[in-house]
Amino acid sequence: MIIAHQLPQSGIDITDIDPGVVFPFHAVAGTETPFYVHTDGSLVAFFTIESIEPEFIGVLIDNLPRKASLQIFKLKIDFQYLFYGCAKIPLDYSDLKLTTAGTVKRIIKGVDDLLDYIARLSNTWSFLFKQLISRQGVIVPIMDNDLYRFLIDCSMHDHVLVSNIVPRANVSVMLTGSNRCSGLFSLNDFSNIGLSTANSLREFPSYLQILALCRPSSAHSEYMEGHFSRITNLISHLSPADVDENGLDARVHSMSSTLARRMLVDIKKGLFFISSTFMFNAGSIRELDSIADSFAETLHAKSIVPYMHTNSAHVQYASCFPGNADTGYHYHLSYYTFIKLLVHGYFAL
């Protein structure tokens, strides 16, 4: 681990993290099922699942709206597993951007009409949440649970989460409790995750594993698809005319035009930004350093490259909290087909 006093000339200091960043909710939406209004105006649902089934995650990915995000949590405590999920869907507030005449009508109708409109909007999206999560996930309140207690030293008071500390970042060490520190890792690539890497982390008694998926807007997706399309066209013109189907004879980016076109077909099925996080807690920096070394060595032995967060730790840490999937630091661009394969291998580690 790296701490600030080891870098005396760097100008890096201990960073306090605003509790409002890690608990990013304005209020509970006025719906039957517990939903939350994020500080960015989105609607958030938190749910529990019995296990991480690729088929269920596939349904979530299939039905995730544009500009929405999804977090899947695997929490291991004393060799026991718990699984959670969190979905965030942006609300469309465009009807609130009124013309002058519309503003006058809204004033005449009064505040109650506006509140009724927002309630109807919330209920519409809450119904979509239920469809998205289906019966395999159980929507529950974001309150007293083991996930939050692993993320930060907290307790319950009048049905509200209360943290006894302000979380702090000391370069790669997160101070998440009065007698507890934490470290974060992400993965630099997912290409070597598969059947051969299953159960690689079985010797670690406790950790938190998160996969965050963010679906870009239509405009953003179209731009990226166009970019890949131009690259594919370039490869098509520069590659040899007769290339082995598997691209073994290609000389441009080691990819044939045939493979490039296949990749473009996959990309058009859907692009996502994905972020992985592993979080470990310990009672001291020395203990945390030992866990971090062991974790890195374990993954390196499987040809998986971990990334330890240093000056980005406080940003990635905040993104681990439910509702913050789109606020992290270490993202990869991936496409629909690969993500479905990734979920199984990633959570089987």
C-alpha positions, 0 to 999 in steps of 0.5 A: 500500500502507498500512504501520504508520508511515503511521498513527502514531495508529492503534495498529496494529502489525506482527503476527506470524503463528503458523506453526502457523496457516499449516501447520495439520496434526496428522499424516498419516492412516494411509491409502494415499493421503496425507491430513492431519488438520487441527488442527480434526479435519477430513481434508484432501486436496491435489491437482494438476490439469492445468487448471481445467475448469468441468465438473470443478469442477462435479463437486467442487461437486456432491459437496462434503459439508455443512460441507466446504470447497474451495480452487482455486489458479491459480499463475502464475510467469513466465507459466507456469501451475500448478493445485492444489486442496485439499478439507477434509471434517469427520470425524464423531467423535460415536461417541467421545462415550461414555456411562459404560457405553460408556467402560468398554467402551472402556477394557476393549477398550484403546487399540488398539481406539480407534486401529483405529476412528479408522483405519477412520473415516479410510479411509472418508473417504479413499474419499469423497475419491477419489470427490470428486476423481475421476481428473482430480485427482491427490492428492499429498503436501503438501510441496515445491511451487511453491504453498508457495514462493509463499506463504512462503519455505520449503524441505524438510527430511526431507520436512517443510516448513520456513519460514525466517521467521515471516510478519508483517503490516504492515497491507496489506504481508505480510512473507513472506520475508527479501527479499520482501513480499506484498500481497492483494486480494479482489473486492467482487463477481463480477457483471461477470466474464464473456467480456469480462473474459477474459485481463485479467491477461495482462500480469502475469507472476506471481501467485496466484489462489484461490477458496475455497468453503465449504458451510454445515451443513444447519441453517445452510442451512435458516435462510438459505433460510427468510430468503430465503423470507420476503423472497420472500413480502414482495416477492410481497405488495408488488409490483404484481399484474401485473408484466413477466416480467423484472421491469422494472415492479417497484418493490420491490427492483427485483425481481418476485415471479416473479424472486424465486421463481426466485431462491429455487429457485436458492438451494434447490439449494445455498448456499455462502460464497465467497472470492477472493484475489489475491496478489502478491510483490515485492522491496520495498514500492515495487515491490509498491505499483506492482504493486497500483496496476496490478492495481487499475487493470486491474480497474477498467477492466473494472468489477470492484471489488477490495478491498485487505486492510489490517488484515484482511491477516494473516487472509486470508493465513492462509486462503490456505494449503491447509486454511484455506478457512473461516478467511478474512475477505472472503466472499460468499454465493452459490448453486449455479448462479452458482458454476458460472458464476463458476468459468469467468470468474474463472479466465479473468481 
